[in-house]
Amino acid sequence: MDLTKAVPSVNVPKSPQLGEIAIEASQIVSRLEQIAEGANLTESAFNQSTVFLGLDQKHSDDIIQIIQGLISTDEDGEPTAFPIVDDVGKLVITSHSLAAYCSNLDRHILQKLSTRFTTDITRWISSIFGFIEAAAFYHDDQLEGLVRVTRMMLHYKFPRFLEDGALAYTSSLPMIYSSVASPLGVVQHLCRQLGLPLACVRPVPVNSHFGSQYIMDVTALQRLISEDISSGRTPLIVIADVGTPITGHVDNILRIQSLCKTHDLWLHLRGHSLAALALQPHPVNGHVSYCLFRRNASAHMIRIPTLYRQWDPASPTQLKNRQVGSRESTLPLIAGLKNDHQGRRIISLSLWTALQALGKEGLHSRIRDNFLASERLWAAIDVYRHVRVLSQKPGGESGAYTVSELISKSVNIPLLFETTACCVVFQFTPDIKDGEQLGRVPPYYDKLNSWLGQILQLDAPQVPLDICELENIGVVLRFCPFELNTGQQPSVEEIQSFVQCLEQQLVILRATVQHKETFVKLVNASPVLKLVELPEWAGLGGVRYAPEGWEQLLTDQVKEELNNLNIALVDTLRSTDSAFSLGEGADGLMCVRFGMLTPQSDVEELLNLVIRVGQSVEENSRVLDSMAEIVRKGIETATLDLQKENEERLWQEGILRHVPVVGTFVNWWSPKAKESGVRGRSLNLTQGVVESTENIYKYHMQLQSGPPPVGTKVPPTPQVQKPVGGSHSRSSSHASSQGTSSVNSVPNVKTDKSENAANNNQTIPTKPQSPTIVDISSSQTNIQRQLSNHGVTTKLQTDGSVLTR
């Protein structure tokens, strides 16, 4: 059959508006592709109010710019990935614009177009998939066809359903049979739409002893049907999978169909492997329905057809009980399985356009390439020992058939379904002994498989993968060519490149698993390293560096210091090796995360590196803590001395000198002594001593302590010298001894002269107290943080000093 055969030519006037709409739609698609390639948008595309409608009219180009801006970014302002659209997809997008335009035509013209399109599609796909004399229902939601078919069966099994509704089956509940391997949401949606209780659903177990463990157990199905009939319930419909949603396995359709004919049930088939019917058309008998084009290829933009056939007159039950009459022929209309051509929509134009663009050969080629891609990838990865392939094996259990042979040879429908694979599902697994059956992988392997999937998505995007999780298996990786946005499948070279990348990652995964046992053993033996459980981390693991005795005193202050210690440790380690990163355990404490390892990695050396760097960071942290403690004590001592001297100077000079107006006259009458005033204070960090600053202002320089060189004059001793004792919870005496060299590099801390009052509560007018200036030339940020931890408010100045109040 020639799908592209033209209608006999007649003189029909051309509509210029249809051409303009098609051109504009094509231009919009081209502009979106340019944005996907990196073209910049104007600012007006993003600065749009979402609350009030603007008063000014906008040009069509401005509106398109706004839509492009909304499409090109997500909620966080990050660029979004645009789907790849081939020529057929662009034509389908254009057809949506034409369908919207046709909705304004006269009703009789619209009805003629809708009838023509749906009739053509039904005839084409019935011929292509071997479903002769079938009817079709076109819909948007992929489950709507199943809902309408089940409603038709309710009318068929319960003749009073149209008049009485739910009262018609109060004495005999309708039963729906579905495999436990199928998504539960399908039957739940079915019950919600039809108002049926969930008690109508009969989950059928999967095979447990023979055959695939992902397909329906027909023996159990037969037992459930017999139990329901004997209990007065009414079997209604069986939902079977021709390609289960994740693993792609096929139920035993031949036996299920025979069982449905015996008990007069409806059989509904769904799954990607139904496309194999196009490889070898076969006539399909019995009252059965197919859901085709289920969100695959460009089907996100086209309507979904559900093909169905009414009752087979040769059915034994019908021959015995009734003949197909006028009532049965009207049930599809009552159930809504007839598309409404009286509406204002042409629902099937996009699918009609796609089939015309592909033609029979193009559609056959795409389906063949999809099965070939699965076959090639399955054969390439099944050779690895630690990779378990969970999807259906191409060619059947014996592998006797290839896709090319299926096209050239004649096989029956059950064998056709069993020898084609619509997807490839695999996972990384641990070592298993000969004859051992592996069920669900350990939880750690779920994280490894998730990491493997993310790496392959980044490094080998030519074979698109989805990361899924099966209840009894764990995290798996899935490739399904029928769900790609474009009809282009990976080539043989691209599959080989993907397999090479997979092999490299498998080496890393095996090395990481082998090193993990050694890693745990060495960490448990270390007195300063603690193993940390990281639920979402696929690497080697996490450790926390904690000095001995710290984890027995986990107060809030100790937790904060422990976090700071591990943060500083990770910062230092990352400068050596990027495999280290900062993590957080379940207890909220920071830790060091180890990434994936290669076979050449030395775990013991890596842990020794962490311990050495941790000890170094701990010592440096002690020095900074001790220095901060000395600075804080020095500031407190200097402040108290200045307040005391200020009090003494105040009473020595007299209060009258500080009274406004009167003080000016007193100072003129009796000037103050030249050497009077409050001496400043300086903090010598090397000696931990607070000294007065008269020598600094006399000689205009800071004098270093210690024995002077021979022949030089010894500077006078400062009039005030007070030692500052620093104590800290982490043995400050040890820190002082360890950190002498570091402290020597920091200059003295100087406190400027101040003329403030002794107490802020005094009512005597005085100048405000001058701030204390701490001059620090090294480790400014660390000391500032430590001062802040000890309650000293600091501000880093542009000249390298710290202003403290």
PyMOL commands that set and color helices and strands:
alter all, ss='L'
color gray80, all
select helices_A, chain A and resi 16-36+43-45+60-72+87-102+107-128+144-157+161-169+184-194+198-200+218-230+253-263+272-278+299-301+316-321+326-335+349-381+403-408+413-418+443-459+481-483+492-525+550-552+556-574+603-653+655-658+662-669+694-699+732-738+740-744+780-789
alter helices_A, ss='H'
color red, helices_A
select strands_A, chain A and resi 135-139+174-179+201-204+234-241+266-270+288-291+304-308+387-389+424-428+466-470+474-479+529-532+541-545+580-584+590-594+681-684+689-692+721-723+749-751+772-775+794-796+801-804
alter strands_A, ss='S'
color yellow, strands_A
deselect
rebuild
show_as cartoon
